């Protein structure tokens, strides 16, 4: 398994990039639009997921563990392949996706290209119970903030909605931002 690739971006397109490693080997990684937007430096390190098929080996690249974890959860859903998973990742951030799953919002999920009402319902059904896993695959600050908020008595749906609206990167500030949003009248 190839866990990550670091090197210089040789080609950058909205759905893929080619990265030249120090050893002189260039790898093509298929990426989401969110990852494409985050590739703002010539030298990058992307986390990867390798999909082996009978007739191909395909690498998918991600800027965060949250995005890779969501991709790997999505491709386990019956009827959702890597292309559909990348379309979902191009449409939603992992936090937005977790909120849509927590709310059971099929209509929102159908905004992703190639995801119809039936597929959206199946995704919610199969990943609805795995919301904690999606959150756990997120960045450690969001996960630690979610754990802190759970110990304060908030439920996972409220926490997912609040954290999706937060912009901070460190745990204490995330918790403070979320508490302001979760404050009960």
KOLKEPA-853914 format. One record per atom (N, C-alpha, C): residue in three letters; x, y, z. Coordinates in steps of 0.05 Angstrom, whole numbers. Example, Ala and Ser with C-alpha at 12.3 -4.5 7.8 and 13.67 -1.06 7.14 Angstrom:
2
@code = ala; east = 264; north = -114; up = 156
@code = ala; east = 246; north = -90; up = 156
@code = ala; east = 264; north = -66; up = 156
@code = ser; east = 257; north = -45; up = 142
@code = ser; east = 273; north = -21; up = 143
@code = ser; east = 258; north = 1; up = 157
//
This chain:
185
@code = unk; east = 17; north = -23; up = 0
@code = unk; east = 0; north = 0; up = 0
@code = unk; east = 18; north = 25; up = 0
@code = unk; east = 10; north = 45; up = -15
@code = unk; east = 24; north = 71; up = -15
@code = unk; east = 7; north = 89; up = 2
@code = unk; east = 19; north = 98; up = 25
@code = unk; east = 4; north = 115; up = 44
@code = unk; east = 5; north = 144; up = 38
@code = unk; east = 27; north = 154; up = 26
@code = unk; east = 30; north = 182; up = 20
@code = unk; east = 51; north = 186; up = -1
@code = unk; east = 50; north = 208; up = -15
@code = unk; east = 70; north = 215; up = -36
@code = unk; east = 77; north = 244; up = -32
@code = unk; east = 104; north = 249; up = -33
@code = unk; east = 114; north = 276; up = -30
@code = unk; east = 131; north = 282; up = -54
@code = unk; east = 128; north = 306; up = -64
@code = unk; east = 145; north = 314; up = -87
@code = unk; east = 135; north = 340; up = -99
@code = unk; east = 146; north = 345; up = -123
@code = unk; east = 139; north = 369; up = -138
@code = unk; east = 115; north = 364; up = -157
@code = unk; east = 97; north = 383; up = -158
@code = unk; east = 75; north = 381; up = -176
@code = unk; east = 85; north = 387; up = -204
@code = unk; east = 81; north = 368; up = -222
@code = unk; east = 90; north = 371; up = -250
@code = unk; east = 66; north = 379; up = -267
@code = unk; east = 43; north = 367; up = -262
@code = unk; east = 18; north = 374; up = -276
@code = unk; east = -4; north = 376; up = -255
@code = unk; east = -20; north = 397; up = -258
@code = unk; east = -42; north = 401; up = -239
@code = unk; east = -68; north = 408; up = -255
@code = unk; east = -87; north = 390; up = -255
@code = unk; east = -112; north = 393; up = -268
@code = unk; east = -134; north = 390; up = -247
@code = unk; east = -159; north = 399; up = -252
@code = unk; east = -180; north = 398; up = -232
@code = unk; east = -186; north = 370; up = -221
@code = unk; east = -181; north = 349; up = -236
@code = unk; east = -188; north = 322; up = -226
@code = unk; east = -163; north = 304; up = -222
@code = unk; east = -140; north = 313; up = -229
@code = unk; east = -115; north = 298; up = -223
@code = unk; east = -91; north = 316; up = -222
@code = unk; east = -70; north = 304; up = -211
@code = unk; east = -44; north = 318; up = -211
@code = unk; east = -22; north = 297; up = -214
@code = unk; east = 0; north = 305; up = -226
@code = unk; east = 23; north = 288; up = -228
@code = unk; east = 44; north = 298; up = -209
@code = unk; east = 55; north = 281; up = -192
@code = unk; east = 76; north = 289; up = -173
@code = unk; east = 101; north = 274; up = -179
@code = unk; east = 123; north = 289; up = -182
@code = unk; east = 150; north = 278; up = -187
@code = unk; east = 163; north = 275; up = -160
@code = unk; east = 170; north = 250; up = -153
@code = unk; east = 184; north = 245; up = -127
@code = unk; east = 214; north = 249; up = -130
@code = unk; east = 227; north = 249; up = -107
@code = unk; east = 257; north = 253; up = -107
@code = unk; east = 271; north = 231; up = -122
@code = unk; east = 259; north = 208; up = -124
@code = unk; east = 271; north = 185; up = -138
@code = unk; east = 268; north = 187; up = -168
@code = unk; east = 254; north = 208; up = -178
@code = unk; east = 251; north = 211; up = -207
@code = unk; east = 226; north = 197; up = -219
@code = unk; east = 209; north = 186; up = -202
@code = unk; east = 185; north = 173; up = -211
@code = unk; east = 162; north = 192; up = -208
@code = unk; east = 146; north = 196; up = -229
@code = unk; east = 122; north = 213; up = -227
@code = unk; east = 97; north = 195; up = -223
@code = unk; east = 80; north = 203; up = -205
@code = unk; east = 56; north = 189; up = -199
@code = unk; east = 32; north = 206; up = -206
@code = unk; east = 11; north = 195; up = -219
@code = unk; east = -14; north = 209; up = -224
@code = unk; east = -33; north = 202; up = -202
@code = unk; east = -43; north = 222; up = -189
@code = unk; east = -63; north = 219; up = -168
@code = unk; east = -89; north = 233; up = -176
@code = unk; east = -111; north = 219; up = -174
@code = unk; east = -137; north = 231; up = -178
@code = unk; east = -145; north = 246; up = -153
@code = unk; east = -155; north = 270; up = -156
@code = unk; east = -160; north = 287; up = -133
@code = unk; east = -188; north = 300; up = -135
@code = unk; east = -198; north = 309; up = -112
@code = unk; east = -223; north = 324; up = -111
@code = unk; east = -218; north = 353; up = -117
@code = unk; east = -239; north = 368; up = -122
@code = unk; east = -237; north = 397; up = -126
@code = unk; east = -227; north = 411; up = -101
@code = unk; east = -234; north = 400; up = -78
@code = unk; east = -225; north = 412; up = -53
@code = unk; east = -195; north = 409; up = -50
@code = unk; east = -185; north = 385; up = -57
@code = unk; east = -155; north = 381; up = -57
@code = unk; east = -142; north = 398; up = -78
@code = unk; east = -153; north = 400; up = -101
@code = unk; east = -142; north = 417; up = -123
@code = unk; east = -139; north = 445; up = -113
@code = unk; east = -159; north = 456; up = -99
@code = unk; east = -158; north = 483; up = -89
@code = unk; east = -136; north = 487; up = -68
@code = unk; east = -131; north = 465; up = -53
@code = unk; east = -111; north = 467; up = -31
@code = unk; east = -82; north = 464; up = -41
@code = unk; east = -78; north = 455; up = -66
@code = unk; east = -51; north = 452; up = -77
@code = unk; east = -41; north = 479; up = -87
@code = unk; east = -31; north = 495; up = -68
@code = unk; east = -22; north = 522; up = -75
@code = unk; east = 8; north = 525; up = -75
@code = unk; east = 23; north = 504; up = -69
@code = unk; east = 52; north = 505; up = -69
@code = unk; east = 63; north = 485; up = -89
@code = unk; east = 87; north = 490; up = -99
@code = unk; east = 98; north = 471; up = -119
@code = unk; east = 106; north = 444; up = -107
@code = unk; east = 114; north = 444; up = -81
@code = unk; east = 121; north = 419; up = -68
@code = unk; east = 99; north = 411; up = -49
@code = unk; east = 89; north = 386; up = -51
@code = unk; east = 66; north = 378; up = -35
@code = unk; east = 71; north = 350; up = -23
@code = unk; east = 54; north = 343; up = -4
@code = unk; east = 53; north = 316; up = 8
@code = unk; east = 23; north = 309; up = 9
@code = unk; east = 16; north = 289; up = -6
@code = unk; east = -12; north = 280; up = -7
@code = unk; east = -15; north = 252; up = 5
@code = unk; east = -35; north = 248; up = 21
@code = unk; east = -42; north = 222; up = 31
@code = unk; east = -55; north = 207; up = 7
@code = unk; east = -53; north = 181; up = 6
@code = unk; east = -63; north = 167; up = -17
@code = unk; east = -80; north = 143; up = -9
@code = unk; east = -96; north = 135; up = -29
@code = unk; east = -111; north = 110; up = -27
@code = unk; east = -107; north = 96; up = -54
@code = unk; east = -98; north = 71; up = -54
@code = unk; east = -93; north = 56; up = -78
@code = unk; east = -116; north = 37; up = -83
@code = unk; east = -128; north = 38; up = -107
@code = unk; east = -149; north = 20; up = -115
@code = unk; east = -138; north = 1; up = -136
@code = unk; east = -139; north = -24; up = -130
@code = unk; east = -130; north = -45; up = -148
@code = unk; east = -154; north = -58; up = -162
@code = unk; east = -153; north = -58; up = -188
@code = unk; east = -174; north = -71; up = -203
@code = unk; east = -160; north = -91; up = -221
@code = unk; east = -176; north = -108; up = -233
@code = unk; east = -166; north = -128; up = -251
@code = unk; east = -149; north = -117; up = -273
@code = unk; east = -157; north = -93; up = -283
@code = unk; east = -143; north = -81; up = -306
@code = unk; east = -129; north = -55; up = -300
@code = unk; east = -128; north = -46; up = -275
@code = unk; east = -115; north = -21; up = -269
@code = unk; east = -107; north = -18; up = -239
@code = unk; east = -88; north = 0; up = -235
@code = unk; east = -80; north = 9; up = -208
@code = unk; east = -84; north = 39; up = -208
@code = unk; east = -101; north = 49; up = -190
@code = unk; east = -107; north = 77; up = -190
@code = unk; east = -101; north = 89; up = -163
@code = unk; east = -87; north = 112; up = -163
@code = unk; east = -81; north = 126; up = -138
@code = unk; east = -99; north = 150; up = -135
@code = unk; east = -109; north = 154; up = -111
@code = unk; east = -126; north = 177; up = -105
@code = unk; east = -111; north = 193; up = -83
@code = unk; east = -110; north = 219; up = -86
@code = unk; east = -95; north = 236; up = -68
@code = unk; east = -112; north = 255; up = -51
@code = unk; east = -104; north = 260; up = -26
@code = unk; east = -120; north = 276; up = -8
@code = unk; east = -101; north = 293; up = 9
@code = unk; east = -111; north = 317; up = 16
@code = unk; east = -95; north = 335; up = 33
@code = unk; east = -99; north = 330; up = 62
@code = unk; east = -120; north = 315; up = 70
@code = unk; east = -125; north = 311; up = 98
@code = unk; east = -133; north = 282; up = 103
@code = unk; east = -129; north = 273; up = 128
@code = unk; east = -138; north = 246; up = 136
@code = unk; east = -168; north = 244; up = 135
@code = unk; east = -182; north = 267; up = 141
@code = unk; east = -211; north = 267; up = 141
@code = unk; east = -222; north = 261; up = 113
@code = unk; east = -210; north = 273; up = 93
@code = unk; east = -219; north = 268; up = 65
@code = unk; east = -213; north = 239; up = 57
@code = unk; east = -189; north = 229; up = 63
@code = unk; east = -183; north = 202; up = 56
@code = unk; east = -201; north = 182; up = 71
@code = unk; east = -206; north = 187; up = 96
@code = unk; east = -224; north = 169; up = 112
@code = unk; east = -252; north = 169; up = 100
@code = unk; east = -262; north = 192; up = 92
@code = unk; east = -288; north = 193; up = 80
@code = unk; east = -289; north = 179; up = 54
@code = unk; east = -269; north = 182; up = 37
@code = unk; east = -267; north = 168; up = 12
@code = unk; east = -268; north = 138; up = 16
@code = unk; east = -252; north = 128; up = 35
@code = unk; east = -251; north = 99; up = 40
@code = unk; east = -277; north = 89; up = 52
@code = unk; east = -291; north = 105; up = 68
@code = unk; east = -318; north = 97; up = 78
@code = unk; east = -338; north = 97; up = 55
@code = unk; east = -337; north = 116; up = 37
@code = unk; east = -356; north = 118; up = 15
@code = unk; east = -353; north = 95; up = -4
@code = unk; east = -329; north = 87; up = -11
@code = unk; east = -326; north = 65; up = -31
@code = unk; east = -335; north = 38; up = -20
@code = unk; east = -339; north = 37; up = 6
@code = unk; east = -349; north = 12; up = 18
@code = unk; east = -379; north = 10; up = 16
@code = unk; east = -392; north = 33; up = 9
@code = unk; east = -421; north = 33; up = 6
@code = unk; east = -428; north = 19; up = -20
@code = unk; east = -447; north = 2; up = -19
@code = unk; east = -456; north = -13; up = -43
@code = unk; east = -465; north = 7; up = -65
@code = unk; east = -453; north = 5; up = -88
@code = unk; east = -461; north = 21; up = -111
@code = unk; east = -446; north = 48; up = -113
@code = unk; east = -428; north = 53; up = -94
@code = unk; east = -412; north = 78; up = -95
@code = unk; east = -383; north = 70; up = -102
@code = unk; east = -374; north = 78; up = -125
@code = unk; east = -347; north = 73; up = -133
@code = unk; east = -329; north = 97; up = -128
@code = unk; east = -304; north = 94; up = -136
@code = unk; east = -285; north = 116; up = -131
@code = unk; east = -293; north = 142; up = -146
@code = unk; east = -304; north = 140; up = -170
@code = unk; east = -312; north = 165; up = -184
@code = unk; east = -334; north = 179; up = -169
@code = unk; east = -354; north = 164; up = -160
@code = unk; east = -376; north = 177; up = -145
@code = unk; east = -366; north = 188; up = -118
@code = unk; east = -348; north = 174; up = -105
@code = unk; east = -336; north = 183; up = -80
@code = unk; east = -321; north = 209; up = -85
@code = unk; east = -306; north = 211; up = -106
@code = unk; east = -291; north = 236; up = -112
@code = unk; east = -310; north = 259; up = -119
@code = unk; east = -333; north = 252; up = -132
@code = unk; east = -353; north = 273; up = -138
@code = unk; east = -365; north = 284; up = -112
@code = unk; east = -369; north = 266; up = -93
@code = unk; east = -380; north = 275; up = -67
@code = unk; east = -359; north = 292; up = -52
@code = unk; east = -334; north = 283; up = -53
@code = unk; east = -312; north = 299; up = -40
@code = unk; east = -308; north = 325; up = -54
@code = unk; east = -314; north = 327; up = -79
@code = unk; east = -311; north = 353; up = -93
@code = unk; east = -334; north = 372; up = -86
@code = unk; east = -357; north = 360; up = -78
@code = unk; east = -380; north = 376; up = -71
@code = unk; east = -381; north = 385; up = -42
@code = unk; east = -372; north = 367; up = -24
@code = unk; east = -374; north = 372; up = 5
@code = unk; east = -347; north = 369; up = 18
@code = unk; east = -343; north = 385; up = 40
@code = unk; east = -321; north = 379; up = 58
@code = unk; east = -329; north = 356; up = 75
@code = unk; east = -310; north = 342; up = 88
@code = unk; east = -318; north = 321; up = 106
@code = unk; east = -338; north = 330; up = 128
@code = unk; east = -334; north = 354; up = 139
@code = unk; east = -352; north = 364; up = 160
@code = unk; east = -380; north = 369; up = 148
@code = unk; east = -382; north = 380; up = 124
@code = unk; east = -409; north = 384; up = 112
@code = unk; east = -422; north = 357; up = 107
@code = unk; east = -407; north = 338; up = 97
@code = unk; east = -418; north = 312; up = 92
@code = unk; east = -428; north = 299; up = 117
@code = unk; east = -412; north = 300; up = 139
@code = unk; east = -420; north = 288; up = 165
@code = unk; east = -446; north = 301; up = 175
@code = unk; east = -449; north = 327; up = 171
@code = unk; east = -473; north = 341; up = 179
@code = unk; east = -497; north = 331; up = 162
@code = unk; east = -493; north = 328; up = 136
@code = unk; east = -515; north = 318; up = 119
@code = unk; east = -523; north = 290; up = 127
@code = unk; east = -504; north = 273; up = 134
@code = unk; east = -510; north = 246; up = 143
@code = unk; east = -525; north = 247; up = 170
@code = unk; east = -516; north = 264; up = 188
@code = unk; east = -528; north = 266; up = 215
@code = unk; east = -557; north = 275; up = 212
@code = unk; east = -562; north = 293; up = 193
@code = unk; east = -590; north = 303; up = 189
@code = unk; east = -607; north = 285; up = 171
@code = unk; east = -594; north = 265; up = 158
@code = unk; east = -609; north = 247; up = 140
@code = unk; east = -618; north = 263; up = 115
@code = unk; east = -603; north = 282; up = 106
@code = unk; east = -610; north = 300; up = 85
@code = unk; east = -604; north = 288; up = 57
@code = unk; east = -622; north = 272; up = 47
@code = unk; east = -619; north = 260; up = 20
@code = unk; east = -617; north = 282; up = -2
@code = unk; east = -634; north = 302; up = 1
@code = unk; east = -635; north = 323; up = -20
@code = unk; east = -608; north = 337; up = -23
@code = unk; east = -595; north = 342; up = 0
@code = unk; east = -569; north = 355; up = -1
@code = unk; east = -548; north = 337; up = -15
@code = unk; east = -548; north = 311; up = -9
@code = unk; east = -529; north = 293; up = -20
@code = unk; east = -533; north = 290; up = -50
@code = unk; east = -557; north = 294; up = -60
@code = unk; east = -562; north = 291; up = -89
@code = unk; east = -549; north = 315; up = -105
@code = unk; east = -539; north = 334; up = -91
@code = unk; east = -524; north = 356; up = -105
@code = unk; east = -498; north = 347; up = -118
@code = unk; east = -487; north = 325; up = -107
@code = unk; east = -463; north = 314; up = -118
@code = unk; east = -469; north = 301; up = -145
@code = unk; east = -453; north = 306; up = -166
@code = unk; east = -457; north = 294; up = -192
@code = unk; east = -457; north = 263; up = -190
@code = unk; east = -477; north = 251; up = -202
@code = unk; east = -478; north = 221; up = -203
@code = unk; east = -492; north = 209; up = -178
@code = unk; east = -501; north = 225; up = -159
@code = unk; east = -514; north = 215; up = -135
@code = unk; east = -544; north = 222; up = -137
@code = unk; east = -560; north = 201; up = -142
@code = unk; east = -588; north = 204; up = -143
@code = unk; east = -601; north = 200; up = -116
@code = unk; east = -627; north = 201; up = -115
@code = unk; east = -642; north = 198; up = -90
@code = unk; east = -638; north = 170; up = -78
@code = unk; east = -638; north = 150; up = -95
@code = unk; east = -634; north = 123; up = -86
@code = unk; east = -606; north = 119; up = -73
@code = unk; east = -585; north = 129; up = -88
@code = unk; east = -558; north = 128; up = -77
@code = unk; east = -554; north = 143; up = -52
@code = unk; east = -567; north = 167; up = -51
@code = unk; east = -565; north = 184; up = -26
@code = unk; east = -577; north = 169; up = -3
@code = unk; east = -600; north = 157; up = -7
@code = unk; east = -613; north = 142; up = 15
@code = unk; east = -596; north = 118; up = 24
@code = unk; east = -583; north = 105; up = 5
@code = unk; east = -566; north = 82; up = 12
@code = unk; east = -541; north = 91; up = 28
@code = unk; east = -530; north = 114; up = 19
@code = unk; east = -506; north = 125; up = 33
@code = unk; east = -514; north = 132; up = 62
@code = unk; east = -537; north = 145; up = 65
@code = unk; east = -546; north = 153; up = 92
@code = unk; east = -551; north = 128; up = 109
@code = unk; east = -563; north = 108; up = 97
@code = unk; east = -570; north = 83; up = 112
@code = unk; east = -544; north = 69; up = 120
@code = unk; east = -525; north = 66; up = 102
@code = unk; east = -501; north = 51; up = 109
@code = unk; east = -480; north = 67; up = 125
@code = unk; east = -480; north = 94; up = 122
@code = unk; east = -461; north = 109; up = 137
@code = unk; east = -473; north = 124; up = 162
@code = unk; east = -499; north = 123; up = 163
@code = unk; east = -513; north = 137; up = 186
@code = unk; east = -504; north = 127; up = 213
@code = unk; east = -500; north = 101; up = 216
@code = unk; east = -491; north = 90; up = 241
@code = unk; east = -461; north = 94; up = 245
@code = unk; east = -447; north = 101; up = 224
@code = unk; east = -418; north = 104; up = 225
@code = unk; east = -409; north = 133; up = 227
@code = unk; east = -427; north = 151; up = 235
@code = unk; east = -420; north = 179; up = 237
@code = unk; east = -396; north = 183; up = 255
@code = unk; east = -395; north = 169; up = 277
@code = unk; east = -372; north = 171; up = 295
@code = unk; east = -346; north = 164; up = 281
@code = unk; east = -347; north = 143; up = 263
@code = unk; east = -323; north = 135; up = 248
@code = unk; east = -315; north = 157; up = 229
@code = unk; east = -334; north = 170; up = 216
@code = unk; east = -328; north = 192; up = 197
@code = unk; east = -315; north = 215; up = 213
@code = unk; east = -326; north = 221; up = 236
@code = unk; east = -314; north = 242; up = 253
@code = unk; east = -287; north = 234; up = 262
@code = unk; east = -284; north = 209; up = 269
@code = unk; east = -258; north = 199; up = 279
@code = unk; east = -236; north = 200; up = 258
@code = unk; east = -245; north = 198; up = 233
@code = unk; east = -225; north = 199; up = 211
@code = unk; east = -217; north = 228; up = 205
@code = unk; east = -231; north = 246; up = 218
@code = unk; east = -226; north = 275; up = 213
@code = unk; east = -200; north = 283; up = 226
@code = unk; east = -194; north = 309; up = 223
@code = unk; east = -169; north = 319; up = 235
@code = unk; east = -171; north = 316; up = 265
@code = unk; east = -149; north = 313; up = 278
@code = unk; east = -149; north = 307; up = 307
@code = unk; east = -161; north = 329; up = 323
@code = unk; east = -158; north = 354; up = 315
@code = unk; east = -170; north = 376; up = 330
@code = unk; east = -200; north = 374; up = 331
@code = unk; east = -213; north = 369; up = 308
@code = unk; east = -242; north = 366; up = 308
@code = unk; east = -251; north = 342; up = 324
@code = unk; east = -236; north = 321; up = 322
@code = unk; east = -244; north = 296; up = 337
@code = unk; east = -241; north = 301; up = 367
@code = unk; east = -220; north = 314; up = 376
@code = unk; east = -216; north = 319; up = 404
@code = unk; east = -237; north = 339; up = 414
@code = unk; east = -244; north = 359; up = 398
@code = unk; east = -265; north = 378; up = 405
@code = unk; east = -292; north = 364; up = 407
@code = unk; east = -297; north = 345; up = 389
@code = unk; east = -322; north = 330; up = 390
@code = unk; east = -324; north = 313; up = 416
@code = unk; east = -301; north = 301; up = 423
@code = unk; east = -300; north = 285; up = 448
@code = unk; east = -306; north = 303; up = 472
@code = unk; east = -294; north = 327; up = 472
@code = unk; east = -298; north = 345; up = 495
@code = unk; east = -327; north = 353; up = 497
@code = unk; east = -340; north = 359; up = 474
@code = unk; east = -368; north = 367; up = 474
@code = unk; east = -386; north = 344; up = 482
@code = unk; east = -379; north = 320; up = 474
@code = unk; east = -395; north = 297; up = 483
@code = unk; east = -394; north = 293; up = 513
@code = unk; east = -371; north = 298; up = 526
@code = unk; east = -370; north = 296; up = 555
@code = unk; east = -386; north = 318; up = 569
@code = unk; east = -392; north = 339; up = 554
@code = unk; east = -409; north = 361; up = 565
@code = unk; east = -438; north = 355; up = 562
@code = unk; east = -445; north = 332; up = 548
@code = unk; east = -472; north = 324; up = 546
@code = unk; east = -486; north = 329; up = 520
@code = unk; east = -472; north = 339; up = 500
@code = unk; east = -485; north = 344; up = 474
@code = unk; east = -485; north = 319; up = 458
@code = unk; east = -505; north = 315; up = 441
@code = unk; east = -506; north = 291; up = 424
@code = unk; east = -491; north = 295; up = 398
@code = unk; east = -485; north = 273; up = 385
@code = unk; east = -467; north = 273; up = 362
@code = unk; east = -479; north = 290; up = 339
@code = unk; east = -505; north = 290; up = 336
@code = unk; east = -518; north = 306; up = 315
@code = unk; east = -513; north = 335; up = 319
@code = unk; east = -518; north = 345; up = 344
@code = unk; east = -513; north = 373; up = 350
@code = unk; east = -484; north = 380; up = 346
@code = unk; east = -466; north = 363; up = 355
@code = unk; east = -438; north = 368; up = 353
@code = unk; east = -429; north = 370; up = 324
@code = unk; east = -438; north = 351; up = 307
@code = unk; east = -431; north = 352; up = 279
@code = unk; east = -440; north = 377; up = 265
@code = unk; east = -464; north = 386; up = 272
@code = unk; east = -475; north = 411; up = 260
@code = unk; east = -459; north = 435; up = 269
@code = unk; east = -452; north = 436; up = 294
@code = unk; east = -437; north = 459; up = 305
@code = unk; east = -408; north = 459; up = 294
@code = unk; east = -395; north = 437; up = 294
@code = unk; east = -367; north = 436; up = 285
@code = unk; east = -365; north = 442; up = 255
@code = unk; east = -386; north = 435; up = 240
@code = unk; east = -385; north = 441; up = 211
@code = unk; east = -385; north = 471; up = 206
@code = unk; east = -395; north = 487; up = 225
@code = unk; east = -396; north = 516; up = 222
@code = unk; east = -371; north = 530; up = 234
@code = unk; east = -355; north = 515; up = 248
@code = unk; east = -331; north = 527; up = 261
@code = unk; east = -308; north = 530; up = 242
@code = unk; east = -291; north = 550; up = 246
@code = unk; east = -269; north = 555; up = 228
@code = unk; east = -241; north = 551; up = 241
@code = unk; east = -240; north = 549; up = 267
@code = unk; east = -215; north = 547; up = 281
@code = unk; east = -200; north = 522; up = 275
@code = unk; east = -174; north = 522; up = 282
@code = unk; east = -158; north = 498; up = 277
@code = unk; east = -148; north = 485; up = 302
@code = unk; east = -150; north = 499; up = 325
@code = unk; east = -140; north = 486; up = 350
@code = unk; east = -164; north = 479; up = 368
@code = unk; east = -159; north = 459; up = 385
@code = unk; east = -181; north = 447; up = 401
@code = unk; east = -195; north = 467; up = 420
@code = unk; east = -180; north = 482; up = 436
@code = unk; east = -194; north = 500; up = 455
@code = unk; east = -212; north = 521; up = 440
@code = unk; east = -203; north = 532; up = 418
@code = unk; east = -219; north = 552; up = 404
@code = unk; east = -242; north = 538; up = 390
@code = unk; east = -238; north = 514; up = 380
@code = unk; east = -260; north = 499; up = 367
@code = unk; east = -282; north = 494; up = 388
@code = unk; east = -275; north = 486; up = 412
@code = unk; east = -294; north = 480; up = 433
@code = unk; east = -309; north = 505; up = 440
@code = unk; east = -295; north = 528; up = 443
@code = unk; east = -308; north = 553; up = 449
@code = unk; east = -328; north = 561; up = 427
@code = unk; east = -320; north = 560; up = 402
@code = unk; east = -337; north = 567; up = 380
@code = unk; east = -362; north = 549; up = 379
@code = unk; east = -358; north = 523; up = 383
@code = unk; east = -380; north = 504; up = 382
@code = unk; east = -399; north = 509; up = 406
@code = unk; east = -388; north = 515; up = 429
@code = unk; east = -405; north = 520; up = 453
@code = unk; east = -423; north = 544; up = 448
@code = unk; east = -412; north = 565; up = 434
@code = unk; east = -429; north = 588; up = 428
@code = unk; east = -452; north = 580; up = 410
@code = unk; east = -447; north = 562; up = 392
@code = unk; east = -468; north = 553; up = 373
@code = unk; east = -487; north = 534; up = 387
@code = unk; east = -477; north = 519; up = 406
@code = unk; east = -494; north = 499; up = 420
@code = unk; east = -508; north = 510; up = 444
@code = unk; east = -502; north = 534; up = 452
@code = unk; east = -513; north = 547; up = 476
@code = unk; east = -544; north = 545; up = 474
@code = unk; east = -555; north = 534; up = 495
@code = unk; east = -584; north = 530; up = 496
@code = unk; east = -597; north = 555; up = 508
@code = unk; east = -620; north = 563; up = 496
@code = unk; east = -633; north = 587; up = 506
@code = unk; east = -644; north = 584; up = 534
//
